């Protein structure tokens, strides 16, 4: 299970999550960051570090934020 960055990051883009990620799985994408599910090791460091509280474990993303799971997958599909 990977983590997902949701709407609270859009337009804010504080980089605390990027700085603490031990595997560099967080990438910038336009107006927010995205977490590569293939690289994420599920350590949770990004979730704790996020000042916007925008990061959730994939199975804990609130219903109103579910679209960000799809956006994250689309960002990393080549």
PLY file of the C-alpha trace (Angstrom):
ply
format ascii 1.0
element vertex 78
property float x
property float y
property float z
element edge 77
property int vertex1
property int vertex2
end_header
0.00 0.00 0.00
1.40 3.38 -0.98
0.56 6.83 0.28
-1.45 9.40 -1.69
-1.21 13.19 -1.63
-4.61 14.88 -1.76
-6.20 18.28 -2.44
-4.68 20.11 0.50
-1.35 20.01 -1.33
-2.69 21.54 -4.54
-1.25 25.02 -4.86
0.62 24.80 -1.54
3.46 22.42 -2.36
5.30 22.58 0.93
8.26 20.27 0.46
8.64 18.78 3.92
7.42 15.43 2.59
10.04 15.42 -0.15
12.81 16.20 2.33
11.99 13.28 4.65
11.33 10.57 2.06
14.14 7.99 2.36
13.57 6.59 -1.16
12.84 9.79 -3.11
9.45 8.58 -4.33
7.76 12.01 -4.23
7.79 13.95 -7.47
6.62 17.42 -8.39
3.76 17.58 -10.87
2.44 20.97 -11.84
0.69 22.42 -8.80
1.19 19.52 -6.34
3.36 16.53 -5.47
2.70 12.87 -6.24
3.97 9.66 -4.62
5.24 6.88 -6.90
3.48 3.73 -5.63
6.15 1.51 -7.21
8.92 3.18 -5.18
7.11 4.02 -1.92
8.17 1.75 0.95
5.18 2.69 3.14
7.32 4.13 5.92
4.86 6.95 6.65
7.54 9.62 7.08
5.85 11.87 4.51
2.45 11.61 6.21
3.87 12.75 9.55
5.93 15.56 8.00
3.15 17.10 5.88
2.09 20.44 7.43
-1.06 20.48 5.28
-2.14 17.00 6.45
-2.65 16.13 2.79
-1.10 12.65 2.79
-3.00 9.44 3.53
-2.36 5.73 3.25
-4.14 4.66 0.06
-6.79 2.67 1.91
-7.48 5.60 4.26
-8.06 8.36 1.69
-11.37 10.08 2.57
-14.23 9.50 0.15
-14.22 13.12 -0.98
-10.50 12.79 -1.89
-10.70 9.47 -3.78
-10.12 11.17 -7.14
-6.52 11.80 -6.04
-5.82 8.05 -6.05
-6.68 8.05 -9.75
-4.70 11.25 -10.42
-1.68 9.74 -8.69
-1.87 6.54 -10.75
-2.28 8.56 -13.96
0.73 10.73 -13.12
2.98 7.67 -12.95
1.57 5.70 -15.89
3.82 5.99 -18.91
0 1
1 2
2 3
3 4
4 5
5 6
6 7
7 8
8 9
9 10
10 11
11 12
12 13
13 14
14 15
15 16
16 17
17 18
18 19
19 20
20 21
21 22
22 23
23 24
24 25
25 26
26 27
27 28
28 29
29 30
30 31
31 32
32 33
33 34
34 35
35 36
36 37
37 38
38 39
39 40
40 41
41 42
42 43
43 44
44 45
45 46
46 47
47 48
48 49
49 50
50 51
51 52
52 53
53 54
54 55
55 56
56 57
57 58
58 59
59 60
60 61
61 62
62 63
63 64
64 65
65 66
66 67
67 68
68 69
69 70
70 71
71 72
72 73
73 74
74 75
75 76
76 77
